[in-house]
């Protein structure tokens, strides 16, 4: 199993309902472990897979929102290059950057 998928599943947070991933995570062992943890894999099948596996296309489109969010956060040079040495200061600036992105969208809607 890929290290990224294993660490996401074993997080001590609330159990996820869906696992949104790209075609790089389309492996039978990953799907099996996700189903063991009662997590729905929303992973499109690779083009070279012999038997196509159905997946939630509308759920997979939600992955685009998180990709765009990470793209906006990486526009801040301090986050993209990880200038902060400690976890606490990096998380603090990550929160500041998220607020800077979120506040204009919130203010314009009211």
N, CA, C and O atoms as CSV, one atom per row, in Angstrom:
chain,resi,resn,atom,element,x,y,z
A,1,UNK,N,N,0.842,-1.181,0.000
A,1,UNK,CA,C,0.000,0.000,0.000
A,1,UNK,C,C,0.884,1.241,0.000
A,1,UNK,O,O,1.946,1.258,0.622
A,2,UNK,N,N,0.447,2.254,-0.687
A,2,UNK,CA,C,1.217,3.482,-0.754
A,2,UNK,C,C,1.245,4.154,0.613
A,2,UNK,O,O,0.272,4.089,1.364
A,3,UNK,N,N,2.350,4.791,0.927
A,3,UNK,CA,C,2.517,5.405,2.249
A,3,UNK,C,C,1.496,6.511,2.495
A,3,UNK,O,O,1.005,6.651,3.615
A,4,UNK,N,N,1.172,7.284,1.490
A,4,UNK,CA,C,0.214,8.370,1.663
A,4,UNK,C,C,-1.168,7.860,2.026
A,4,UNK,O,O,-1.822,8.427,2.901
A,5,UNK,N,N,-1.613,6.826,1.388
A,5,UNK,CA,C,-2.938,6.272,1.676
A,5,UNK,C,C,-2.973,5.657,3.064
A,5,UNK,O,O,-3.957,5.819,3.786
A,6,UNK,N,N,-1.918,4.956,3.447
A,6,UNK,CA,C,-1.886,4.321,4.764
A,6,UNK,C,C,-1.921,5.347,5.878
A,6,UNK,O,O,-2.631,5.163,6.867
A,7,UNK,N,N,-1.166,6.424,5.735
A,7,UNK,CA,C,-1.145,7.439,6.792
A,7,UNK,C,C,-2.462,8.191,6.869
A,7,UNK,O,O,-2.854,8.619,7.955
A,8,UNK,N,N,-3.152,8.364,5.760
A,8,UNK,CA,C,-4.453,9.045,5.797
A,8,UNK,C,C,-5.506,8.188,6.479
A,8,UNK,O,O,-6.338,8.704,7.224
A,9,UNK,N,N,-5.479,6.905,6.236
A,9,UNK,CA,C,-6.478,6.020,6.834
A,9,UNK,C,C,-6.260,5.886,8.335
A,9,UNK,O,O,-7.225,5.791,9.093
A,10,UNK,N,N,-5.014,5.878,8.769
A,10,UNK,CA,C,-4.707,5.648,10.177
A,10,UNK,C,C,-4.727,6.915,11.025
A,10,UNK,O,O,-4.323,6.869,12.187
A,11,UNK,N,N,-5.183,8.046,10.485
A,11,UNK,CA,C,-5.272,9.268,11.279
A,11,UNK,C,C,-6.258,9.069,12.426
A,11,UNK,O,O,-7.276,8.398,12.255
A,12,UNK,N,N,-5.966,9.649,13.600
A,12,UNK,CA,C,-6.862,9.461,14.743
A,12,UNK,C,C,-8.100,10.353,14.696
A,12,UNK,O,O,-8.794,10.487,15.703
A,13,UNK,N,N,-8.382,10.953,13.572
A,13,UNK,CA,C,-9.562,11.812,13.443
A,13,UNK,C,C,-10.800,10.946,13.192
A,13,UNK,O,O,-10.728,9.717,13.182
A,14,UNK,N,N,-11.913,11.607,12.994
A,14,UNK,CA,C,-13.148,10.889,12.694
A,14,UNK,C,C,-12.974,10.075,11.417
A,14,UNK,O,O,-12.266,10.488,10.498
A,15,UNK,N,N,-13.607,8.947,11.368
A,15,UNK,CA,C,-13.471,8.052,10.218
A,15,UNK,C,C,-14.057,8.703,8.966
A,15,UNK,O,O,-15.187,9.190,8.997
A,16,UNK,N,N,-13.299,8.717,7.862
A,16,UNK,CA,C,-13.828,9.301,6.630
A,16,UNK,C,C,-14.871,8.379,6.004
A,16,UNK,O,O,-14.857,7.167,6.218
A,17,UNK,N,N,-15.761,8.966,5.241
A,17,UNK,CA,C,-16.771,8.172,4.538
A,17,UNK,C,C,-16.308,7.809,3.132
A,17,UNK,O,O,-16.617,6.732,2.621
A,18,UNK,N,N,-15.550,8.741,2.504
A,18,UNK,CA,C,-15.075,8.513,1.146
A,18,UNK,C,C,-13.586,8.813,1.064
A,18,UNK,O,O,-13.061,9.623,1.828
A,19,UNK,N,N,-12.916,8.157,0.136
A,19,UNK,CA,C,-11.497,8.382,-0.123
A,19,UNK,C,C,-11.379,8.851,-1.565
A,19,UNK,O,O,-11.455,8.044,-2.491
A,20,UNK,N,N,-11.192,10.154,-1.759
A,20,UNK,CA,C,-11.076,10.726,-3.095
A,20,UNK,C,C,-9.619,10.681,-3.519
A,20,UNK,O,O,-8.759,11.240,-2.839
A,21,UNK,N,N,-9.333,10.031,-4.623
A,21,UNK,CA,C,-7.960,9.921,-5.098
A,21,UNK,C,C,-7.948,9.831,-6.619
A,21,UNK,O,O,-8.971,9.574,-7.254
A,22,UNK,N,N,-6.769,10.049,-7.183
A,22,UNK,CA,C,-6.659,9.958,-8.631
A,22,UNK,C,C,-6.311,8.527,-9.052
A,22,UNK,O,O,-6.270,7.617,-8.224
A,23,UNK,N,N,-6.067,8.347,-10.336
A,23,UNK,CA,C,-5.839,7.000,-10.876
A,23,UNK,C,C,-4.583,6.342,-10.330
A,23,UNK,O,O,-4.443,5.123,-10.425
A,24,UNK,N,N,-3.678,7.106,-9.769
A,24,UNK,CA,C,-2.460,6.541,-9.209
A,24,UNK,C,C,-2.722,5.635,-8.014
A,24,UNK,O,O,-1.891,4.789,-7.683
A,25,UNK,N,N,-3.870,5.802,-7.366
A,25,UNK,CA,C,-4.235,4.979,-6.209
A,25,UNK,C,C,-5.144,3.815,-6.586
A,25,UNK,O,O,-5.704,3.161,-5.706
A,26,UNK,N,N,-5.300,3.548,-7.878
A,26,UNK,CA,C,-6.164,2.454,-8.328
A,26,UNK,C,C,-5.417,1.128,-8.227
A,26,UNK,O,O,-4.825,0.653,-9.197
A,27,UNK,N,N,-5.459,0.547,-7.038
A,27,UNK,CA,C,-4.870,-0.770,-6.791
A,27,UNK,C,C,-5.852,-1.587,-5.982
A,27,UNK,O,O,-6.593,-1.052,-5.158
A,28,UNK,N,N,-5.851,-2.870,-6.219
A,28,UNK,CA,C,-6.790,-3.741,-5.526
A,28,UNK,C,C,-6.520,-3.794,-4.026
A,28,UNK,O,O,-7.462,-3.866,-3.237
A,29,UNK,N,N,-5.249,-3.760,-3.618
A,29,UNK,CA,C,-4.966,-3.825,-2.184
A,29,UNK,C,C,-5.417,-2.549,-1.466
A,29,UNK,O,O,-5.885,-2.616,-0.329
A,30,UNK,N,N,-5.282,-1.398,-2.112
A,30,UNK,CA,C,-5.769,-0.154,-1.505
A,30,UNK,C,C,-7.279,-0.183,-1.381
A,30,UNK,O,O,-7.831,0.185,-0.343
A,31,UNK,N,N,-7.947,-0.618,-2.435
A,31,UNK,CA,C,-9.410,-0.700,-2.385
A,31,UNK,C,C,-9.872,-1.677,-1.294
A,31,UNK,O,O,-10.849,-1.415,-0.593
A,32,UNK,N,N,-9.171,-2.789,-1.160
A,32,UNK,CA,C,-9.531,-3.772,-0.135
A,32,UNK,C,C,-9.391,-3.221,1.276
A,32,UNK,O,O,-10.261,-3.434,2.120
A,33,UNK,N,N,-8.292,-2.513,1.532
A,33,UNK,CA,C,-8.082,-1.939,2.864
A,33,UNK,C,C,-9.115,-0.858,3.151
A,33,UNK,O,O,-9.621,-0.762,4.269
A,34,UNK,N,N,-9.429,-0.047,2.148
A,34,UNK,CA,C,-10.454,0.981,2.343
A,34,UNK,C,C,-11.800,0.351,2.674
A,34,UNK,O,O,-12.495,0.815,3.579
A,35,UNK,N,N,-12.168,-0.682,1.963
A,35,UNK,CA,C,-13.445,-1.346,2.239
A,35,UNK,C,C,-13.426,-2.034,3.600
A,35,UNK,O,O,-14.468,-2.143,4.246
A,36,UNK,N,N,-12.261,-2.500,4.046
A,36,UNK,CA,C,-12.147,-3.099,5.378
A,36,UNK,C,C,-12.445,-2.061,6.451
A,36,UNK,O,O,-13.078,-2.373,7.459
A,37,UNK,N,N,-11.991,-0.825,6.242
A,37,UNK,CA,C,-12.249,0.265,7.180
A,37,UNK,C,C,-13.589,0.960,6.921
A,37,UNK,O,O,-13.859,2.002,7.518
A,38,UNK,N,N,-14.415,0.418,6.061
A,38,UNK,CA,C,-15.729,0.939,5.685
A,38,UNK,C,C,-15.606,2.360,5.136
A,38,UNK,O,O,-16.357,3.259,5.516
A,39,UNK,N,N,-14.644,2.536,4.239
A,39,UNK,CA,C,-14.443,3.802,3.544
A,39,UNK,C,C,-14.683,3.539,2.064
A,39,UNK,O,O,-14.086,2.632,1.485
A,40,UNK,N,N,-15.558,4.333,1.451
A,40,UNK,CA,C,-15.884,4.150,0.044
A,40,UNK,C,C,-14.761,4.709,-0.830
A,40,UNK,O,O,-14.490,5.909,-0.773
A,41,UNK,N,N,-14.100,3.871,-1.638
A,41,UNK,CA,C,-13.062,4.401,-2.521
A,41,UNK,C,C,-13.678,5.077,-3.738
A,41,UNK,O,O,-14.412,4.446,-4.498
A,42,UNK,N,N,-13.382,6.354,-3.923
A,42,UNK,CA,C,-13.835,7.095,-5.100
A,42,UNK,C,C,-12.595,7.332,-5.952
A,42,UNK,O,O,-12.010,8.415,-5.955
A,43,UNK,N,N,-12.215,6.283,-6.675
A,43,UNK,CA,C,-10.992,6.284,-7.463
A,43,UNK,C,C,-11.345,5.809,-8.869
A,43,UNK,O,O,-11.841,4.694,-9.026
A,44,UNK,N,N,-11.104,6.620,-9.891
A,44,UNK,CA,C,-11.394,6.151,-11.248
A,44,UNK,C,C,-10.425,5.033,-11.634
A,44,UNK,O,O,-9.266,5.052,-11.221
A,45,UNK,N,N,-10.887,4.064,-12.418
A,45,UNK,CA,C,-9.994,2.964,-12.812
A,45,UNK,C,C,-8.969,3.427,-13.836
A,45,UNK,O,O,-9.227,4.330,-14.632
A,46,UNK,N,N,-7.807,2.794,-13.801
A,46,UNK,CA,C,-6.783,3.086,-14.804
A,46,UNK,C,C,-7.253,2.615,-16.168
A,46,UNK,O,O,-8.113,1.740,-16.275
A,47,UNK,N,N,-6.691,3.192,-17.190
A,47,UNK,CA,C,-7.119,2.837,-18.548
A,47,UNK,C,C,-6.666,1.423,-18.926
A,47,UNK,O,O,-7.271,0.808,-19.804
A,48,UNK,N,N,-5.624,0.895,-18.290
A,48,UNK,CA,C,-5.146,-0.443,-18.647
A,48,UNK,C,C,-5.753,-1.539,-17.764
A,48,UNK,O,O,-5.345,-2.696,-17.865
A,49,UNK,N,N,-6.697,-1.209,-16.921
A,49,UNK,CA,C,-7.357,-2.210,-16.078
A,49,UNK,C,C,-8.250,-3.079,-16.960
A,49,UNK,O,O,-8.997,-2.563,-17.790
A,50,UNK,N,N,-8.173,-4.391,-16.781
A,50,UNK,CA,C,-8.936,-5.301,-17.644
A,50,UNK,C,C,-10.429,-5.229,-17.375
A,50,UNK,O,O,-11.232,-5.215,-18.308
A,51,UNK,N,N,-10.807,-5.182,-16.095
A,51,UNK,CA,C,-12.217,-5.080,-15.741
A,51,UNK,C,C,-12.449,-3.716,-15.089
A,51,UNK,O,O,-11.894,-3.423,-14.030
A,52,UNK,N,N,-13.261,-2.901,-15.723
A,52,UNK,CA,C,-13.516,-1.556,-15.217
A,52,UNK,C,C,-14.318,-1.620,-13.907
A,52,UNK,O,O,-15.251,-2.414,-13.781
A,53,UNK,N,N,-13.952,-0.800,-12.963
A,53,UNK,CA,C,-14.619,-0.751,-11.663
A,53,UNK,C,C,-15.464,0.515,-11.606
A,53,UNK,O,O,-14.955,1.601,-11.883
A,54,UNK,N,N,-16.739,0.403,-11.254
A,54,UNK,CA,C,-17.564,1.617,-11.174
A,54,UNK,C,C,-17.143,2.491,-9.989
A,54,UNK,O,O,-16.669,1.989,-8.970
A,55,UNK,N,N,-17.321,3.791,-10.139
A,55,UNK,CA,C,-17.000,4.741,-9.079
A,55,UNK,C,C,-17.970,5.915,-9.158
A,55,UNK,O,O,-18.634,6.103,-10.178
A,56,UNK,N,N,-18.053,6.689,-8.113
A,56,UNK,CA,C,-18.964,7.820,-8.020
A,56,UNK,C,C,-18.362,9.009,-8.767
A,56,UNK,O,O,-17.474,9.686,-8.249
A,57,UNK,N,N,-18.841,9.261,-9.972
A,57,UNK,CA,C,-18.291,10.334,-10.795
A,57,UNK,C,C,-18.557,11.696,-10.156
A,57,UNK,O,O,-17.685,12.565,-10.167
A,58,UNK,N,N,-19.737,11.885,-9.608
A,58,UNK,CA,C,-20.068,13.171,-8.979
A,58,UNK,C,C,-19.231,13.383,-7.716
A,58,UNK,O,O,-18.825,14.507,-7.422
A,59,UNK,N,N,-18.977,12.328,-6.985
A,59,UNK,CA,C,-18.111,12.427,-5.816
A,59,UNK,C,C,-16.678,12.724,-6.200
A,59,UNK,O,O,-15.973,13.429,-5.478
A,60,UNK,N,N,-16.240,12.191,-7.335
A,60,UNK,CA,C,-14.872,12.438,-7.791
A,60,UNK,C,C,-14.688,13.896,-8.191
A,60,UNK,O,O,-13.586,14.435,-8.086
A,61,UNK,N,N,-15.744,14.528,-8.642
A,61,UNK,CA,C,-15.657,15.948,-9.004
A,61,UNK,C,C,-15.389,16.820,-7.784
A,61,UNK,O,O,-14.847,17.917,-7.921
A,62,UNK,N,N,-15.757,16.355,-6.600
A,62,UNK,CA,C,-15.473,17.106,-5.373
A,62,UNK,C,C,-13.975,17.213,-5.122
A,62,UNK,O,O,-13.528,18.136,-4.440
A,63,UNK,N,N,-13.204,16.294,-5.656
A,63,UNK,CA,C,-11.760,16.325,-5.493
A,63,UNK,C,C,-11.174,17.604,-6.089
A,63,UNK,O,O,-10.139,18.090,-5.634
A,64,UNK,N,N,-11.834,18.138,-7.101
A,64,UNK,CA,C,-11.382,19.367,-7.740
A,64,UNK,C,C,-11.361,20.532,-6.749
A,64,UNK,O,O,-10.484,21.393,-6.832
A,65,UNK,N,N,-12.310,20.569,-5.818
A,65,UNK,CA,C,-12.360,21.660,-4.835
A,65,UNK,C,C,-11.120,21.644,-3.941
A,65,UNK,O,O,-10.531,22.693,-3.681
A,66,UNK,N,N,-10.731,20.483,-3.477
A,66,UNK,CA,C,-9.555,20.409,-2.620
A,66,UNK,C,C,-8.276,20.707,-3.413
A,66,UNK,O,O,-7.350,21.317,-2.879
A,67,UNK,N,N,-8.217,20.285,-4.673
A,67,UNK,CA,C,-7.047,20.592,-5.502
A,67,UNK,C,C,-6.911,22.100,-5.692
A,67,UNK,O,O,-5.806,22.635,-5.615
A,68,UNK,N,N,-8.030,22.790,-5.941
A,68,UNK,CA,C,-7.981,24.240,-6.114
A,68,UNK,C,C,-7.597,24.946,-4.822
A,68,UNK,O,O,-6.894,25.956,-4.851
A,69,UNK,N,N,-8.064,24.407,-3.663
A,69,UNK,CA,C,-7.716,25.010,-2.387
A,69,UNK,C,C,-6.205,24.925,-2.153
A,69,UNK,O,O,-5.588,25.913,-1.754
A,70,UNK,N,N,-5.601,23.753,-2.397
A,70,UNK,CA,C,-4.157,23.611,-2.227
A,70,UNK,C,C,-3.405,24.521,-3.195
A,70,UNK,O,O,-2.356,25.064,-2.848
A,71,UNK,N,N,-3.932,24.688,-4.398
A,71,UNK,CA,C,-3.301,25.583,-5.365
A,71,UNK,C,C,-3.310,27.020,-4.855
A,71,UNK,O,O,-2.308,27.724,-4.981
A,72,UNK,N,N,-4.421,27.462,-4.283
A,72,UNK,CA,C,-4.495,28.829,-3.739
A,72,UNK,C,C,-3.552,29.002,-2.555
A,72,UNK,O,O,-2.925,30.051,-2.412
A,73,UNK,N,N,-3.447,27.984,-1.707
A,73,UNK,CA,C,-2.541,28.081,-0.556
A,73,UNK,C,C,-1.083,28.113,-0.994
A,73,UNK,O,O,-0.262,28.778,-0.362
A,74,UNK,N,N,-0.755,27.407,-2.061
A,74,UNK,CA,C,0.635,27.377,-2.522
A,74,UNK,C,C,1.039,28.661,-3.236
A,74,UNK,O,O,2.210,28.841,-3.570
A,75,UNK,N,N,0.078,29.557,-3.475
A,75,UNK,CA,C,0.423,30.862,-4.029
A,75,UNK,C,C,1.165,31.705,-3.003
A,75,UNK,O,O,1.857,32.657,-3.365
A,76,UNK,N,N,1.027,31.362,-1.728
A,76,UNK,CA,C,1.784,32.026,-0.681
A,76,UNK,C,C,3.171,31.383,-0.637
A,76,UNK,O,O,3.311,30.199,-0.331
A,77,UNK,N,N,4.171,32.171,-0.943
A,77,UNK,CA,C,5.530,31.639,-1.060
A,77,UNK,C,C,5.999,30.990,0.232
A,77,UNK,O,O,6.718,29.992,0.206
A,78,UNK,N,N,5.600,31.546,1.343
A,78,UNK,CA,C,6.037,31.027,2.640
A,78,UNK,C,C,5.519,29.611,2.876
A,78,UNK,O,O,6.187,28.806,3.524
A,79,UNK,N,N,4.344,29.307,2.360
A,79,UNK,CA,C,3.776,27.966,2.511
A,79,UNK,C,C,4.406,27.003,1.509
A,79,UNK,O,O,4.742,25.870,1.854
A,80,UNK,N,N,4.563,27.457,0.274
A,80,UNK,CA,C,5.081,26.573,-0.772
A,80,UNK,C,C,6.523,26.135,-0.489
A,80,UNK,O,O,6.899,25.005,-0.800
A,81,UNK,N,N,7.326,27.022,0.095
A,81,UNK,CA,C,8.730,26.681,0.335
A,81,UNK,C,C,8.996,26.242,1.768
A,81,UNK,O,O,10.109,25.824,2.088
A,82,UNK,N,N,8.002,26.331,2.625
A,82,UNK,CA,C,8.101,25.888,4.028
A,82,UNK,C,C,9.268,26.572,4.744
A,82,UNK,O,O,10.198,25.926,5.226
A,83,UNK,N,N,9.181,27.917,4.795
A,83,UNK,CA,C,10.213,28.695,5.487
A,83,UNK,C,C,10.196,28.473,6.989
A,83,UNK,O,O,11.246,28.505,7.631
A,84,UNK,N,N,9.021,28.250,7.555
A,84,UNK,CA,C,8.906,28.110,9.002
A,84,UNK,C,C,9.550,26.805,9.452
A,84,UNK,O,O,9.364,25.760,8.827
A,85,UNK,N,N,10.299,26.874,10.526
A,85,UNK,CA,C,11.022,25.704,11.012
A,85,UNK,C,C,10.170,24.804,11.903
A,85,UNK,O,O,10.336,23.584,11.900
A,86,UNK,N,N,9.265,25.404,12.661
A,86,UNK,CA,C,8.482,24.600,13.591
A,86,UNK,C,C,7.087,24.342,13.033
A,86,UNK,O,O,6.573,25.104,12.215
A,87,UNK,N,N,6.503,23.269,13.490
A,87,UNK,CA,C,5.159,22.895,13.059
A,87,UNK,C,C,4.139,23.947,13.486
A,87,UNK,O,O,3.201,24.252,12.750
A,88,UNK,N,N,4.333,24.492,14.677
A,88,UNK,CA,C,3.387,25.461,15.227
A,88,UNK,C,C,3.356,26.753,14.402
A,88,UNK,O,O,2.279,27.275,14.113
A,89,UNK,N,N,4.513,27.264,14.026
A,89,UNK,CA,C,4.536,28.505,13.246
A,89,UNK,C,C,4.043,28.271,11.815
A,89,UNK,O,O,3.411,29.148,11.225
A,90,UNK,N,N,4.329,27.097,11.259
A,90,UNK,CA,C,3.822,26.791,9.918
A,90,UNK,C,C,2.304,26.689,9.927
A,90,UNK,O,O,1.641,27.211,9.031
A,91,UNK,N,N,1.751,26.021,10.935
A,91,UNK,CA,C,0.301,25.895,11.037
A,91,UNK,C,C,-0.356,27.253,11.272
A,91,UNK,O,O,-1.443,27.513,10.756
A,92,UNK,N,N,0.293,28.115,12.045
A,92,UNK,CA,C,-0.251,29.450,12.293
A,92,UNK,C,C,-0.334,30.238,10.990
A,92,UNK,O,O,-1.352,30.874,10.717
A,93,UNK,N,N,0.728,30.203,10.181
A,93,UNK,CA,C,0.672,30.933,8.926
A,93,UNK,C,C,-0.287,30.280,7.942
A,93,UNK,O,O,-0.902,30.971,7.130
A,94,UNK,N,N,-0.422,28.981,8.002
A,94,UNK,CA,C,-1.390,28.297,7.156
A,94,UNK,C,C,-2.807,28.769,7.484
A,94,UNK,O,O,-3.620,28.965,6.580
A,95,UNK,N,N,-3.103,28.951,8.761
A,95,UNK,CA,C,-4.401,29.487,9.171
A,95,UNK,C,C,-4.600,30.922,8.699
A,95,UNK,O,O,-5.690,31.285,8.260
A,96,UNK,N,N,-3.557,31.734,8.786
A,96,UNK,CA,C,-3.648,33.122,8.316
A,96,UNK,C,C,-3.905,33.163,6.810
A,96,UNK,O,O,-4.727,33.950,6.341
A,97,UNK,N,N,-3.206,32.317,6.054
A,97,UNK,CA,C,-3.397,32.277,4.602
A,97,UNK,C,C,-4.805,31.803,4.253
A,97,UNK,O,O,-5.429,32.329,3.332
A,98,UNK,N,N,-5.302,30.814,4.985
A,98,UNK,CA,C,-6.661,30.323,4.725
A,98,UNK,C,C,-7.693,31.410,5.009
A,98,UNK,O,O,-8.669,31.553,4.273
A,99,UNK,N,N,-7.473,32.177,6.081
A,99,UNK,CA,C,-8.403,33.276,6.376
A,99,UNK,C,C,-8.344,34.343,5.297
A,99,UNK,O,O,-9.372,34.905,4.919
A,100,UNK,N,N,-7.148,34.626,4.799
A,100,UNK,CA,C,-7.016,35.638,3.753
A,100,UNK,C,C,-7.744,35.211,2.478
A,100,UNK,O,O,-8.281,36.051,1.756
A,101,UNK,N,N,-7.761,33.922,2.206
A,101,UNK,CA,C,-8.484,33.406,1.038
A,101,UNK,C,C,-9.984,33.399,1.311
A,101,UNK,O,O,-10.774,33.741,0.431
A,102,UNK,N,N,-10.385,33.014,2.516
A,102,UNK,CA,C,-11.792,32.798,2.828
A,102,UNK,C,C,-12.565,34.095,3.070
A,102,UNK,O,O,-13.719,34.195,2.653
A,103,UNK,N,N,-11.973,35.083,3.724
A,103,UNK,CA,C,-12.695,36.303,4.112
A,103,UNK,C,C,-13.256,37.061,2.906
A,103,UNK,O,O,-14.422,37.454,2.959
A,104,UNK,N,N,-12.507,37.293,1.826
A,104,UNK,CA,C,-13.127,38.009,0.698
A,104,UNK,C,C,-14.326,37.277,0.102
A,104,UNK,O,O,-15.293,37.916,-0.313
A,105,UNK,N,N,-14.278,35.964,0.054
A,105,UNK,CA,C,-15.415,35.204,-0.474
A,105,UNK,C,C,-16.612,35.319,0.453
A,105,UNK,O,O,-17.753,35.382,-0.006
A,106,UNK,N,N,-16.359,35.347,1.754
A,106,UNK,CA,C,-17.444,35.449,2.731
A,106,UNK,C,C,-18.052,36.843,2.716
A,106,UNK,O,O,-19.276,36.971,2.764
A,107,UNK,N,N,-17.247,37.879,2.653
A,107,UNK,CA,C,-17.726,39.262,2.696
A,107,UNK,C,C,-18.533,39.590,1.441
A,107,UNK,O,O,-19.541,40.292,1.530
A,108,UNK,N,N,-18.118,39.104,0.290
A,108,UNK,CA,C,-18.812,39.397,-0.956
A,108,UNK,C,C,-20.172,38.703,-1.048
A,108,UNK,O,O,-21.021,39.122,-1.834
A,109,UNK,N,N,-20.390,37.657,-0.263
A,109,UNK,CA,C,-21.673,36.946,-0.320
A,109,UNK,C,C,-22.738,37.595,0.556
A,109,UNK,O,O,-23.926,37.334,0.369
A,110,UNK,N,N,-22.337,38.428,1.501
A,110,UNK,CA,C,-23.336,39.029,2.383
A,110,UNK,C,C,-23.777,40.376,1.929
A,110,UNK,O,O,-24.616,41.001,2.577
